[in-house]
Amino acid sequence: MGTHIVPVGFDYDRLIAPLIRDQFDVDRVVLLEGAVGSEANVEYSQNLAGKLEQDFQNLLGAETERVGLSDVYDYDAAFERAYDLINAHLDAGSEVWVNISSMPRPVSFAFATAAHSITLERQADRHRIHTYYTAPEKYLETEMAEELRETRDLLAEVREAGVDDEEIAERLGSIEGLLSEFDERGTTIGAKRIGDNHIVELPVAAFSNVEPFEEVILFTLGEHGEFESVSELAKTLAADMGEEYTDSFRSKVIYNVDRLGPGGKAYVEQEEHGNSHRTSLSRIGELWVRAHADDEPAELS
């Protein structure tokens, strides 16, 4: 049984054509939709998703569902959604294929990275997880630009022939302005502010197997955010677990935090603070906690 997870952007052929041409057996398709850009862009993308939904059903006989993403620039949320979706379909017995050809880059990278991380956590299932990309046969932007140039030249000839129409002049000015921007800047303009910045950091996540006590440490850091020292972390862990806080328990925490640190699994960051080490989750650690929230031990939830 094959499940294809397909983020939908502004493409049609790249999301369905390779599956038809290469004669894939597609049992189920999950179409991911998110609002991108202007109202016209959103409507265009939604129309494509509707067409894809129909054609996946009619041409490939696939059971199809549409799933919304509230913010296509929220990498962490997209990663969590990808992690949950891929695991759920693996648990259901499916072979999972993730198409990263479309959608804004944060979503595509999040889904690709989540798929890679799951292959490391679920070694026995790694042969059932696939990430793929399809290249377009041609790009329409350059062809559209050439058509605009020919239209501009035609309108200019009409005006030179003595047709002084206000609408023609307006159209000609609009086309010239658009072509000028295209020639100078390419297919996009500017850099959009996303939150407080103009960039979205895409962390290189590669989950490792985590031991039970390491899990408790990560969930505790996720709940409290930061500890001024490993000793403070150990005291909180002992209280939460109903353990006696001893030198032996503290040493156990130090050992496991070290395994989770930059020299190990890179889920924990430590910053020297006097004679202590301020301890918190790294970006990848935050992603791990977010992705594994459903597995949190009952005593910590």
TORMAR-962353 format. One record per residue (C-alpha): residue number from 1; x negated, y, z; chain. Coordinates in Angstrom, 2 decimals, decimal comma, m for minus. Layout:
<nodes>
@seq: NUM xx: X yy: Y zz: Z mol: A .
...
</nodes>
This chain:
<nodes>
@seq: 1 xx: 0,00 yy: 0,00 zz: 0,00 mol: A .
@seq: 2 xx: m1,49 yy: 3,34 zz: m1,07 mol: A .
@seq: 3 xx: m0,72 yy: 6,74 zz: 0,46 mol: A .
@seq: 4 xx: m1,95 yy: 9,91 zz: m1,25 mol: A .
@seq: 5 xx: m2,21 yy: 13,09 zz: 0,80 mol: A .
@seq: 6 xx: m2,07 yy: 16,01 zz: m1,62 mol: A .
@seq: 7 xx: m2,48 yy: 19,68 zz: m0,58 mol: A .
@seq: 8 xx: m0,56 yy: 21,77 zz: m3,13 mol: A .
@seq: 9 xx: m1,95 yy: 25,09 zz: m4,35 mol: A .
@seq: 10 xx: m1,59 yy: 26,44 zz: m7,89 mol: A .
@seq: 11 xx: m2,36 yy: 23,24 zz: m9,80 mol: A .
@seq: 12 xx: m0,16 yy: 20,55 zz: m11,29 mol: A .
@seq: 13 xx: m2,19 yy: 18,33 zz: m13,63 mol: A .
@seq: 14 xx: m5,11 yy: 17,78 zz: m11,26 mol: A .
@seq: 15 xx: m2,76 yy: 16,46 zz: m8,58 mol: A .
@seq: 16 xx: m0,88 yy: 13,85 zz: m10,60 mol: A .
@seq: 17 xx: m2,50 yy: 13,31 zz: m14,02 mol: A .
@seq: 18 xx: m5,51 yy: 11,26 zz: m12,82 mol: A .
@seq: 19 xx: m3,23 yy: 8,88 zz: m10,94 mol: A .
@seq: 20 xx: m1,15 yy: 8,29 zz: m14,07 mol: A .
@seq: 21 xx: m4,11 yy: 8,01 zz: m16,45 mol: A .
@seq: 22 xx: m6,10 yy: 5,71 zz: m14,17 mol: A .
@seq: 23 xx: m2,97 yy: 3,66 zz: m13,38 mol: A .
@seq: 24 xx: m3,11 yy: 3,99 zz: m9,60 mol: A .
@seq: 25 xx: m0,61 yy: 2,12 zz: m7,46 mol: A .
@seq: 26 xx: 0,93 yy: 4,94 zz: m5,45 mol: A .
@seq: 27 xx: 3,46 yy: 3,92 zz: m2,81 mol: A .
@seq: 28 xx: 3,74 yy: 7,13 zz: m0,85 mol: A .
@seq: 29 xx: 2,75 yy: 10,78 zz: m1,38 mol: A .
@seq: 30 xx: 2,51 yy: 13,52 zz: 1,26 mol: A .
@seq: 31 xx: 2,63 yy: 16,97 zz: m0,36 mol: A .
@seq: 32 xx: 1,20 yy: 19,71 zz: 1,87 mol: A .
@seq: 33 xx: 2,56 yy: 23,20 zz: 1,32 mol: A .
@seq: 34 xx: 1,42 yy: 26,52 zz: 2,75 mol: A .
@seq: 35 xx: 2,06 yy: 30,18 zz: 2,05 mol: A .
@seq: 36 xx: m0,81 yy: 31,67 zz: 0,04 mol: A .
@seq: 37 xx: m0,98 yy: 35,29 zz: m1,11 mol: A .
@seq: 38 xx: 1,92 yy: 37,32 zz: m2,43 mol: A .
@seq: 39 xx: 5,60 yy: 36,41 zz: m2,45 mol: A .
@seq: 40 xx: 5,28 yy: 35,58 zz: m6,16 mol: A .
@seq: 41 xx: 2,35 yy: 33,25 zz: m5,43 mol: A .
@seq: 42 xx: 4,31 yy: 31,49 zz: m2,69 mol: A .
@seq: 43 xx: 7,31 yy: 31,01 zz: m4,97 mol: A .
@seq: 44 xx: 5,05 yy: 29,69 zz: m7,76 mol: A .
@seq: 45 xx: 3,41 yy: 27,18 zz: m5,42 mol: A .
@seq: 46 xx: 6,76 yy: 26,03 zz: m4,04 mol: A .
@seq: 47 xx: 8,08 yy: 25,48 zz: m7,56 mol: A .
@seq: 48 xx: 5,02 yy: 23,38 zz: m8,36 mol: A .
@seq: 49 xx: 5,55 yy: 21,33 zz: m5,20 mol: A .
@seq: 50 xx: 9,15 yy: 20,70 zz: m6,22 mol: A .
@seq: 51 xx: 8,08 yy: 19,56 zz: m9,69 mol: A .
@seq: 52 xx: 5,38 yy: 17,33 zz: m8,21 mol: A .
@seq: 53 xx: 7,87 yy: 15,80 zz: m5,79 mol: A .
@seq: 54 xx: 10,19 yy: 14,84 zz: m8,65 mol: A .
@seq: 55 xx: 7,45 yy: 13,58 zz: m10,94 mol: A .
@seq: 56 xx: 5,69 yy: 11,49 zz: m8,29 mol: A .
@seq: 57 xx: 9,04 yy: 9,82 zz: m7,69 mol: A .
@seq: 58 xx: 10,10 yy: 9,48 zz: m11,34 mol: A .
@seq: 59 xx: 6,75 yy: 8,72 zz: m13,00 mol: A .
@seq: 60 xx: 5,00 yy: 6,73 zz: m10,27 mol: A .
@seq: 61 xx: 7,94 yy: 5,49 zz: m8,21 mol: A .
@seq: 62 xx: 6,35 yy: 6,90 zz: m5,06 mol: A .
@seq: 63 xx: 8,18 yy: 7,78 zz: m1,87 mol: A .
@seq: 64 xx: 7,44 yy: 11,48 zz: m1,48 mol: A .
@seq: 65 xx: 7,65 yy: 13,91 zz: 1,42 mol: A .
@seq: 66 xx: 6,78 yy: 17,61 zz: 1,69 mol: A .
@seq: 67 xx: 5,00 yy: 18,85 zz: 4,80 mol: A .
@seq: 68 xx: 4,42 yy: 22,51 zz: 5,65 mol: A .
@seq: 69 xx: 1,24 yy: 24,15 zz: 6,94 mol: A .
@seq: 70 xx: 1,97 yy: 27,33 zz: 8,87 mol: A .
@seq: 71 xx: m1,43 yy: 28,95 zz: 8,21 mol: A .
@seq: 72 xx: m3,62 yy: 27,74 zz: 5,35 mol: A .
@seq: 73 xx: m6,59 yy: 29,67 zz: 6,75 mol: A .
@seq: 74 xx: m6,45 yy: 28,03 zz: 10,19 mol: A .
@seq: 75 xx: m9,18 yy: 25,41 zz: 9,77 mol: A .
@seq: 76 xx: m8,72 yy: 23,86 zz: 13,22 mol: A .
@seq: 77 xx: m4,96 yy: 23,38 zz: 12,76 mol: A .
@seq: 78 xx: m5,51 yy: 21,91 zz: 9,29 mol: A .
@seq: 79 xx: m8,15 yy: 19,54 zz: 10,67 mol: A .
@seq: 80 xx: m5,78 yy: 18,40 zz: 13,43 mol: A .
@seq: 81 xx: m2,96 yy: 17,86 zz: 10,91 mol: A .
@seq: 82 xx: m5,31 yy: 15,91 zz: 8,62 mol: A .
@seq: 83 xx: m6,59 yy: 13,78 zz: 11,49 mol: A .
@seq: 84 xx: m3,07 yy: 12,89 zz: 12,62 mol: A .
@seq: 85 xx: m1,78 yy: 12,21 zz: 9,10 mol: A .
@seq: 86 xx: m4,66 yy: 9,99 zz: 8,03 mol: A .
@seq: 87 xx: m4,63 yy: 7,99 zz: 11,25 mol: A .
@seq: 88 xx: m0,85 yy: 7,56 zz: 11,14 mol: A .
@seq: 89 xx: m0,91 yy: 6,13 zz: 7,64 mol: A .
@seq: 90 xx: m3,89 yy: 3,91 zz: 8,44 mol: A .
@seq: 91 xx: m2,01 yy: 2,60 zz: 11,47 mol: A .
@seq: 92 xx: 0,96 yy: 1,87 zz: 9,19 mol: A .
@seq: 93 xx: m1,27 yy: m0,34 zz: 7,05 mol: A .
@seq: 94 xx: m1,83 yy: 2,04 zz: 4,14 mol: A .
@seq: 95 xx: m4,93 yy: 2,72 zz: 2,14 mol: A .
@seq: 96 xx: m5,29 yy: 6,51 zz: 2,33 mol: A .
@seq: 97 xx: m6,41 yy: 8,75 zz: m0,54 mol: A .
@seq: 98 xx: m6,99 yy: 12,47 zz: 0,09 mol: A .
@seq: 99 xx: m6,95 yy: 14,79 zz: m2,94 mol: A .
@seq: 100 xx: m8,99 yy: 17,94 zz: m2,26 mol: A .
@seq: 101 xx: m8,68 yy: 19,48 zz: m5,75 mol: A .
@seq: 102 xx: m6,20 yy: 22,21 zz: m4,80 mol: A .
@seq: 103 xx: m5,11 yy: 24,39 zz: m1,84 mol: A .
@seq: 104 xx: m7,31 yy: 27,08 zz: m0,20 mol: A .
@seq: 105 xx: m10,77 yy: 25,85 zz: 0,74 mol: A .
@seq: 106 xx: m10,20 yy: 25,75 zz: 4,54 mol: A .
@seq: 107 xx: m7,46 yy: 23,14 zz: 4,03 mol: A .
@seq: 108 xx: m9,44 yy: 21,10 zz: 1,50 mol: A .
@seq: 109 xx: m12,59 yy: 21,10 zz: 3,64 mol: A .
@seq: 110 xx: m10,61 yy: 20,32 zz: 6,79 mol: A .
@seq: 111 xx: m8,99 yy: 17,28 zz: 5,19 mol: A .
@seq: 112 xx: m12,25 yy: 16,05 zz: 3,66 mol: A .
@seq: 113 xx: m14,11 yy: 16,45 zz: 6,95 mol: A .
@seq: 114 xx: m11,34 yy: 14,80 zz: 8,96 mol: A .
@seq: 115 xx: m11,39 yy: 11,83 zz: 6,57 mol: A .
@seq: 116 xx: m15,17 yy: 11,54 zz: 6,98 mol: A .
@seq: 117 xx: m14,93 yy: 11,76 zz: 10,76 mol: A .
@seq: 118 xx: m12,30 yy: 9,01 zz: 10,89 mol: A .
@seq: 119 xx: m14,52 yy: 6,69 zz: 8,84 mol: A .
@seq: 120 xx: m17,13 yy: 7,02 zz: 11,58 mol: A .
@seq: 121 xx: m14,64 yy: 6,37 zz: 14,37 mol: A .
@seq: 122 xx: m12,83 yy: 3,53 zz: 12,59 mol: A .
@seq: 123 xx: m15,68 yy: 1,58 zz: 11,05 mol: A .
@seq: 124 xx: m13,46 yy: m1,42 zz: 10,28 mol: A .
@seq: 125 xx: m11,11 yy: 0,81 zz: 8,26 mol: A .
@seq: 126 xx: m13,60 yy: 2,93 zz: 6,38 mol: A .
@seq: 127 xx: m12,97 yy: 1,00 zz: 3,14 mol: A .
@seq: 128 xx: m9,32 yy: 2,15 zz: 3,33 mol: A .
@seq: 129 xx: m10,16 yy: 5,89 zz: 3,45 mol: A .
@seq: 130 xx: m10,94 yy: 7,79 zz: 0,25 mol: A .
@seq: 131 xx: m11,50 yy: 11,46 zz: m0,54 mol: A .
@seq: 132 xx: m11,41 yy: 12,51 zz: m4,18 mol: A .
@seq: 133 xx: m11,61 yy: 15,52 zz: m6,48 mol: A .
@seq: 134 xx: m10,41 yy: 16,03 zz: m10,06 mol: A .
@seq: 135 xx: m12,04 yy: 18,53 zz: m12,43 mol: A .
@seq: 136 xx: m9,78 yy: 20,46 zz: m14,83 mol: A .
@seq: 137 xx: m10,14 yy: 19,94 zz: m18,58 mol: A .
@seq: 138 xx: m9,99 yy: 23,71 zz: m19,05 mol: A .
@seq: 139 xx: m9,38 yy: 26,89 zz: m17,10 mol: A .
@seq: 140 xx: m6,44 yy: 29,03 zz: m18,19 mol: A .
@seq: 141 xx: m7,78 yy: 32,31 zz: m16,79 mol: A .
@seq: 142 xx: m10,24 yy: 32,90 zz: m19,63 mol: A .
@seq: 143 xx: m7,67 yy: 31,95 zz: m22,27 mol: A .
@seq: 144 xx: m5,13 yy: 34,31 zz: m20,70 mol: A .
@seq: 145 xx: m7,75 yy: 37,08 zz: m20,68 mol: A .
@seq: 146 xx: m8,42 yy: 36,53 zz: m24,40 mol: A .
@seq: 147 xx: m4,68 yy: 36,71 zz: m25,14 mol: A .
@seq: 148 xx: m4,53 yy: 39,99 zz: m23,21 mol: A .
@seq: 149 xx: m7,43 yy: 41,38 zz: m25,26 mol: A .
@seq: 150 xx: m5,63 yy: 40,54 zz: m28,50 mol: A .
@seq: 151 xx: m2,42 yy: 42,09 zz: m27,17 mol: A .
@seq: 152 xx: m4,32 yy: 45,21 zz: m26,15 mol: A .
@seq: 153 xx: m5,85 yy: 45,51 zz: m29,62 mol: A .
@seq: 154 xx: m2,45 yy: 45,01 zz: m31,26 mol: A .
@seq: 155 xx: m0,82 yy: 47,69 zz: m29,11 mol: A .
@seq: 156 xx: m3,70 yy: 50,06 zz: m29,85 mol: A .
@seq: 157 xx: m3,18 yy: 49,52 zz: m33,58 mol: A .
@seq: 158 xx: 0,55 yy: 50,21 zz: m33,21 mol: A .
@seq: 159 xx: m0,17 yy: 53,52 zz: m31,48 mol: A .
@seq: 160 xx: m2,75 yy: 54,47 zz: m34,10 mol: A .
@seq: 161 xx: m0,12 yy: 53,79 zz: m36,76 mol: A .
@seq: 162 xx: 1,93 yy: 56,60 zz: m35,27 mol: A .
@seq: 163 xx: 4,27 yy: 54,80 zz: m32,89 mol: A .
@seq: 164 xx: 4,05 yy: 56,95 zz: m29,76 mol: A .
@seq: 165 xx: 6,21 yy: 54,98 zz: m27,36 mol: A .
@seq: 166 xx: 6,01 yy: 55,58 zz: m23,60 mol: A .
@seq: 167 xx: 6,47 yy: 51,90 zz: m22,75 mol: A .
@seq: 168 xx: 3,72 yy: 50,86 zz: m25,18 mol: A .
@seq: 169 xx: 1,37 yy: 53,40 zz: m23,61 mol: A .
@seq: 170 xx: 2,23 yy: 52,11 zz: m20,13 mol: A .
@seq: 171 xx: 1,70 yy: 48,47 zz: m21,15 mol: A .
@seq: 172 xx: m1,59 yy: 49,32 zz: m22,85 mol: A .
@seq: 173 xx: m2,90 yy: 51,13 zz: m19,78 mol: A .
@seq: 174 xx: m1,87 yy: 48,25 zz: m17,49 mol: A .
@seq: 175 xx: m3,57 yy: 45,65 zz: m19,69 mol: A .
@seq: 176 xx: m6,77 yy: 47,69 zz: m19,98 mol: A .
@seq: 177 xx: m6,90 yy: 48,11 zz: m16,21 mol: A .
@seq: 178 xx: m6,36 yy: 44,39 zz: m15,58 mol: A .
@seq: 179 xx: m8,99 yy: 43,35 zz: m18,14 mol: A .
@seq: 180 xx: m11,46 yy: 45,81 zz: m16,67 mol: A .
@seq: 181 xx: m11,03 yy: 44,27 zz: m13,22 mol: A .
@seq: 182 xx: m11,27 yy: 40,75 zz: m14,65 mol: A .
@seq: 183 xx: m14,51 yy: 41,54 zz: m16,50 mol: A .
@seq: 184 xx: m16,02 yy: 43,23 zz: m13,45 mol: A .
@seq: 185 xx: m14,85 yy: 40,93 zz: m10,64 mol: A .
@seq: 186 xx: m13,73 yy: 37,63 zz: m12,11 mol: A .
@seq: 187 xx: m10,47 yy: 35,94 zz: m11,07 mol: A .
@seq: 188 xx: m10,23 yy: 37,36 zz: m7,52 mol: A .
@seq: 189 xx: m10,50 yy: 40,78 zz: m5,87 mol: A .
@seq: 190 xx: m11,77 yy: 41,75 zz: m2,44 mol: A .
@seq: 191 xx: m12,24 yy: 39,74 zz: 0,77 mol: A .
@seq: 192 xx: m9,17 yy: 39,15 zz: 2,90 mol: A .
@seq: 193 xx: m9,31 yy: 39,65 zz: 6,67 mol: A .
@seq: 194 xx: m8,47 yy: 36,40 zz: 8,44 mol: A .
@seq: 195 xx: m7,88 yy: 37,05 zz: 12,12 mol: A .
@seq: 196 xx: m10,67 yy: 39,28 zz: 13,38 mol: A .
@seq: 197 xx: m13,13 yy: 38,47 zz: 10,60 mol: A .
@seq: 198 xx: m13,45 yy: 38,07 zz: 6,87 mol: A .
@seq: 199 xx: m14,88 yy: 34,54 zz: 7,00 mol: A .
@seq: 200 xx: m13,62 yy: 31,17 zz: 8,21 mol: A .
@seq: 201 xx: m16,38 yy: 29,05 zz: 9,69 mol: A .
@seq: 202 xx: m16,19 yy: 25,46 zz: 8,47 mol: A .
@seq: 203 xx: m17,96 yy: 23,31 zz: 11,08 mol: A .
@seq: 204 xx: m19,60 yy: 20,09 zz: 9,98 mol: A .
@seq: 205 xx: m17,62 yy: 17,63 zz: 12,06 mol: A .
@seq: 206 xx: m18,62 yy: 13,99 zz: 12,15 mol: A .
@seq: 207 xx: m17,02 yy: 12,25 zz: 15,10 mol: A .
@seq: 208 xx: m19,00 yy: 9,59 zz: 16,93 mol: A .
@seq: 209 xx: m17,61 yy: 6,86 zz: 19,12 mol: A .
@seq: 210 xx: m17,01 yy: 8,26 zz: 22,60 mol: A .
@seq: 211 xx: m17,19 yy: 6,18 zz: 25,76 mol: A .
@seq: 212 xx: m14,31 yy: 6,35 zz: 28,30 mol: A .
@seq: 213 xx: m16,21 yy: 8,48 zz: 30,84 mol: A .
@seq: 214 xx: m17,39 yy: 10,78 zz: 28,06 mol: A .
@seq: 215 xx: m13,75 yy: 11,19 zz: 27,02 mol: A .
@seq: 216 xx: m12,83 yy: 12,33 zz: 30,55 mol: A .
@seq: 217 xx: m15,63 yy: 14,90 zz: 30,46 mol: A .
@seq: 218 xx: m14,50 yy: 16,27 zz: 27,09 mol: A .
@seq: 219 xx: m10,84 yy: 16,52 zz: 28,09 mol: A .
@seq: 220 xx: m11,83 yy: 18,23 zz: 31,36 mol: A .
@seq: 221 xx: m13,93 yy: 20,78 zz: 29,46 mol: A .
@seq: 222 xx: m11,04 yy: 21,26 zz: 27,08 mol: A .
@seq: 223 xx: m8,67 yy: 21,95 zz: 29,96 mol: A .
@seq: 224 xx: m10,92 yy: 24,31 zz: 31,92 mol: A .
@seq: 225 xx: m12,88 yy: 25,88 zz: 29,07 mol: A .
@seq: 226 xx: m16,22 yy: 26,39 zz: 30,78 mol: A .
@seq: 227 xx: m18,11 yy: 25,50 zz: 33,96 mol: A .
@seq: 228 xx: m20,86 yy: 27,62 zz: 35,48 mol: A .
@seq: 229 xx: m22,91 yy: 24,49 zz: 36,14 mol: A .
@seq: 230 xx: m22,86 yy: 20,74 zz: 35,68 mol: A .
@seq: 231 xx: m22,42 yy: 20,42 zz: 39,45 mol: A .
@seq: 232 xx: m19,16 yy: 22,39 zz: 39,24 mol: A .
@seq: 233 xx: m18,04 yy: 20,15 zz: 36,41 mol: A .
@seq: 234 xx: m18,94 yy: 17,05 zz: 38,45 mol: A .
@seq: 235 xx: m16,96 yy: 18,32 zz: 41,48 mol: A .
@seq: 236 xx: m13,88 yy: 18,91 zz: 39,33 mol: A .
@seq: 237 xx: m14,22 yy: 15,48 zz: 37,72 mol: A .
@seq: 238 xx: m14,55 yy: 13,78 zz: 41,10 mol: A .
@seq: 239 xx: m11,45 yy: 15,53 zz: 42,40 mol: A .
@seq: 240 xx: m9,42 yy: 14,73 zz: 39,27 mol: A .
@seq: 241 xx: m10,48 yy: 11,08 zz: 39,30 mol: A .
@seq: 242 xx: m10,13 yy: 10,58 zz: 43,04 mol: A .
@seq: 243 xx: m13,84 yy: 9,81 zz: 43,33 mol: A .
@seq: 244 xx: m16,23 yy: 10,80 zz: 46,10 mol: A .
@seq: 245 xx: m18,62 yy: 13,54 zz: 45,02 mol: A .
@seq: 246 xx: m22,06 yy: 12,04 zz: 45,62 mol: A .
@seq: 247 xx: m25,55 yy: 12,49 zz: 44,18 mol: A .
@seq: 248 xx: m24,97 yy: 9,28 zz: 42,22 mol: A .
@seq: 249 xx: m21,72 yy: 10,61 zz: 40,71 mol: A .
@seq: 250 xx: m23,37 yy: 13,95 zz: 39,89 mol: A .
@seq: 251 xx: m26,27 yy: 12,12 zz: 38,17 mol: A .
@seq: 252 xx: m23,76 yy: 10,11 zz: 36,15 mol: A .
@seq: 253 xx: m22,12 yy: 13,33 zz: 34,96 mol: A .
@seq: 254 xx: m25,48 yy: 14,91 zz: 34,09 mol: A .
@seq: 255 xx: m26,47 yy: 11,81 zz: 32,09 mol: A .
@seq: 256 xx: m23,23 yy: 11,74 zz: 30,12 mol: A .
@seq: 257 xx: m23,20 yy: 15,51 zz: 29,50 mol: A .
@seq: 258 xx: m26,72 yy: 15,14 zz: 28,11 mol: A .
@seq: 259 xx: m25,48 yy: 12,38 zz: 25,75 mol: A .
@seq: 260 xx: m22,70 yy: 14,70 zz: 24,62 mol: A .
@seq: 261 xx: m25,04 yy: 17,66 zz: 24,17 mol: A .
@seq: 262 xx: m26,97 yy: 19,08 zz: 21,18 mol: A .
@seq: 263 xx: m29,53 yy: 16,28 zz: 21,27 mol: A .
@seq: 264 xx: m26,79 yy: 13,64 zz: 21,22 mol: A .
@seq: 265 xx: m23,25 yy: 13,78 zz: 19,90 mol: A .
@seq: 266 xx: m23,17 yy: 17,61 zz: 19,80 mol: A .
@seq: 267 xx: m19,75 yy: 17,90 zz: 21,45 mol: A .
@seq: 268 xx: m21,04 yy: 19,97 zz: 24,38 mol: A .
@seq: 269 xx: m23,02 yy: 23,21 zz: 24,55 mol: A .
@seq: 270 xx: m25,18 yy: 24,27 zz: 27,49 mol: A .
@seq: 271 xx: m26,60 yy: 27,72 zz: 28,16 mol: A .
@seq: 272 xx: m29,23 yy: 28,38 zz: 30,81 mol: A .
@seq: 273 xx: m27,79 yy: 30,55 zz: 33,57 mol: A .
@seq: 274 xx: m30,33 yy: 31,07 zz: 36,34 mol: A .
@seq: 275 xx: m31,09 yy: 27,64 zz: 37,76 mol: A .
@seq: 276 xx: m27,91 yy: 26,19 zz: 36,28 mol: A .
@seq: 277 xx: m26,56 yy: 25,36 zz: 32,85 mol: A .
@seq: 278 xx: m23,24 yy: 26,90 zz: 31,84 mol: A .
@seq: 279 xx: m21,38 yy: 24,03 zz: 30,16 mol: A .
@seq: 280 xx: m18,60 yy: 24,18 zz: 27,54 mol: A .
@seq: 281 xx: m17,35 yy: 22,44 zz: 24,43 mol: A .
@seq: 282 xx: m19,04 yy: 23,10 zz: 21,10 mol: A .
@seq: 283 xx: m16,90 yy: 23,89 zz: 18,07 mol: A .
@seq: 284 xx: m16,98 yy: 20,22 zz: 17,08 mol: A .
@seq: 285 xx: m16,13 yy: 19,28 zz: 20,66 mol: A .
@seq: 286 xx: m13,08 yy: 21,54 zz: 20,51 mol: A .
@seq: 287 xx: m12,00 yy: 19,82 zz: 17,29 mol: A .
@seq: 288 xx: m12,46 yy: 16,40 zz: 18,91 mol: A .
@seq: 289 xx: m10,32 yy: 17,35 zz: 21,91 mol: A .
@seq: 290 xx: m7,66 yy: 18,87 zz: 19,68 mol: A .
@seq: 291 xx: m7,59 yy: 15,83 zz: 17,40 mol: A .
@seq: 292 xx: m7,46 yy: 13,36 zz: 20,32 mol: A .
@seq: 293 xx: m4,95 yy: 15,24 zz: 22,48 mol: A .
@seq: 294 xx: m2,47 yy: 12,35 zz: 22,28 mol: A .
@seq: 295 xx: m5,11 yy: 10,02 zz: 23,77 mol: A .
@seq: 296 xx: m5,74 yy: 12,18 zz: 26,85 mol: A .
@seq: 297 xx: m5,75 yy: 10,14 zz: 30,09 mol: A .
@seq: 298 xx: m2,53 yy: 10,53 zz: 32,09 mol: A .
@seq: 299 xx: m4,32 yy: 11,86 zz: 35,16 mol: A .
@seq: 300 xx: m5,67 yy: 14,80 zz: 33,13 mol: A .
@seq: 301 xx: m2,53 yy: 15,68 zz: 31,20 mol: A .
</nodes>
